[in-house]
């Protein structure tokens, strides 16, 4: 019998398919600075480690505009993403129903994402998911983001649980590494954004067939 007291979910690629709105927001910014746009396929391989990493991947292929800094480009991306958040994303199958069933258990549900906190809050609200989660920790909440385990350690302490009572559910090597760095179990969904690699190569404790398998924690 499982004895999980806290489940930590990744956001992008785990709960929601957000790559289209992220790509559109990045292209809004790139168009403003007369830069070539990114394709959806490129974006799928670059998302998951936060907007700064996404932009760094882009700038490996295209030069930074004269008299502009990465910080200026990022600021404009955040501006556009705040406007688009929740408009071009979709729930993965089984997410809403599974969260509803988990919410009536005694398990605390939380989110740890590398997306900036404002964007995370807005997209969760747009899809009517916010009320399921006790905490939403963004990539800018602490000094370090995933795979640094600081957010997991914070939640363990806040909710007074043991590491063995915590389950991390994600879709990428970053999520698997975060959980392992924190000393907690990790299950991974088979879809999402793992930089073009099968999630099994990250060696999670379990590769789920579909999101609804998270309900096995109730068995």
ABEGO torsion letter per residue (X at the ends): XBABABBBBBABGAABBAAAAAAAAAAAAAAAAGBBBBBAAAAAAABGAEAAAAAAAAAAABBBBBGBBAAAAAAAAAAAAAAABGAABBBBBGAAAAAAAAAABABBBBBBBABBAAAAAAAAAAAGAAAABABBBBAAABABBOABAAAAAAAAAAAGBBAAABBBBBABAAAAAAAAAAGBBBBBBABEBAGGBBAAAAGBABBBABAAAAAAAAX
